Amino acid sequence: MANASGGFHKVGFVKKDLYNQVGKQRKEVYSDSCRAVKYLRDLSTKDPLMFVTHSIDLERRLERLFWCDGESRKNYDIFGDVVAFDATYRKNKYNCPFVVFSGVNHHNQTIVFATGIVTRETEETYVWLLEQFLTAMN
């Protein structure tokens, strides 16, 4: 950016400002993920059939989050003959795939069985999601 502008003196901020902004955004992401997990945990105190689990990486950042409520688990018991697994790519604020496990009810309407958010698209991540789904539904 400095080269395109003709030098650092024409950019309007210094390198330190950039590092500060990146650090601030990382803290916001950490705060948002903590709030999301807390919110889901709070919901699970009101819904005893709710299933919530997550994992963090070595830097204590949210890596994977999976949840389903009691109603979704009941729907899976009734309509879980066929399950669709879909990930919407990079459509949210954090550019993380949002994963939906869904099916169809007796009125041919789409119903959601469970959802998840992941930070990395690896085989290990998707195996983890499928394992959580099986754990939640059994």
CORLINJO-V843944 format. One record per residue. N is the residue number from 1. RES is the residue in one small letter. PHI is phi in whole degrees, -180 to 180 (999 if undefined). OMEGA is omega in whole degrees, -180 to 180 (999 if undefined). BURIAL is # if it has 24 or more other C-alpha atoms within 12 Angstrom, else .. Layout:
# CORLINJO-V843944
N|RES|PHI|OMEGA|BURIAL, N|RES|PHI|OMEGA|BURIAL
This chain:
# CORLINJO-V843944
1|m|999|180|., 2|a|-64|179|., 3|n|-64|-179|., 4|a|-67|-178|., 5|s|-88|-179|., 6|g|99|178|., 7|g|132|-179|., 8|f|-63|-178|., 9|h|-67|180|., 10|k|-105|-176|., 11|v|-81|-180|., 12|g|102|173|., 13|f|-151|-179|., 14|v|-106|-178|., 15|k|-55|-180|., 16|k|-60|178|., 17|d|-60|179|., 18|l|-64|178|., 19|y|-62|178|., 20|n|-62|180|., 21|q|-65|178|., 22|v|-61|178|., 23|g|-62|178|., 24|k|-62|180|., 25|q|-66|177|., 26|r|-62|178|., 27|k|-64|179|., 28|e|-64|178|., 29|v|-62|178|., 30|y|-60|-180|., 31|s|-63|179|., 32|d|-62|-179|., 33|s|-68|177|#, 34|c|-63|179|., 35|r|-65|179|., 36|a|-64|179|#, 37|v|-64|179|#, 38|k|-62|179|., 39|y|-59|-180|., 40|l|-66|177|#, 41|r|-63|178|#, 42|d|-63|177|., 43|l|-62|-178|., 44|s|-69|175|., 45|t|-73|178|., 46|k|-90|-178|., 47|d|-124|-175|., 48|p|-63|178|., 49|l|-91|-180|., 50|m|-70|180|#, 51|f|-122|180|#, 52|v|-135|174|#, 53|t|-149|179|#, 54|h|-152|174|#, 55|s|-136|179|#, 56|i|-121|180|., 57|d|-89|-177|., 58|l|-65|178|., 59|e|-94|178|., 60|r|63|174|., 61|r|-103|178|., 62|l|-61|-178|#, 63|e|-109|-178|#, 64|r|-147|178|#, 65|l|-140|-179|#, 66|f|-136|177|#, 67|w|-156|170|#, 68|c|-154|-179|#, 69|d|-93|-177|#, 70|g|-62|179|#, 71|e|-63|178|., 72|s|-65|178|#, 73|r|-67|177|#, 74|k|-65|178|., 75|n|-61|178|#, 76|y|-64|178|#, 77|d|-59|-177|., 78|i|-87|-171|., 79|f|-116|-174|#, 80|g|-86|179|#, 81|d|-62|179|., 82|v|-130|-180|., 83|v|-123|174|#, 84|a|-99|-177|., 85|f|-126|-175|., 86|d|-136|176|., 87|a|-119|174|#, 88|t|-89|-171|., 89|y|-93|168|., 90|r|53|-177|., 91|k|-108|-178|., 92|n|-118|-175|., 93|k|-56|-173|., 94|y|-102|-180|., 95|n|56|178|., 96|c|-107|177|#, 97|p|-62|175|#, 98|f|-105|-173|#, 99|v|-107|-179|#, 100|v|-123|170|#, 101|f|-102|-175|#, 102|s|-137|178|#, 103|g|-152|-178|#, 104|v|-130|178|., 105|n|-89|-177|., 106|h|-70|175|., 107|h|-101|-179|., 108|n|63|178|., 109|q|-101|177|., 110|t|-70|175|., 111|i|-127|-179|#, 112|v|-95|177|#, 113|f|-93|-178|#, 114|a|-164|179|#, 115|t|-142|178|#, 116|g|-156|174|#, 117|i|-130|180|#, 118|v|-130|-180|#, 119|t|-99|180|#, 120|r|-129|177|#, 121|e|-99|178|., 122|t|-125|176|., 123|e|-59|180|., 124|e|-58|-180|., 125|t|-64|-179|#, 126|y|-72|173|#, 127|v|-63|178|., 128|w|-59|179|#, 129|l|-60|-180|#, 130|l|-65|177|#, 131|e|-64|178|., 132|q|-65|178|#, 133|f|-61|179|#, 134|l|-63|178|., 135|t|-63|-178|., 136|a|-65|-173|#, 137|m|-92|179|#, 138|n|-102|999|.
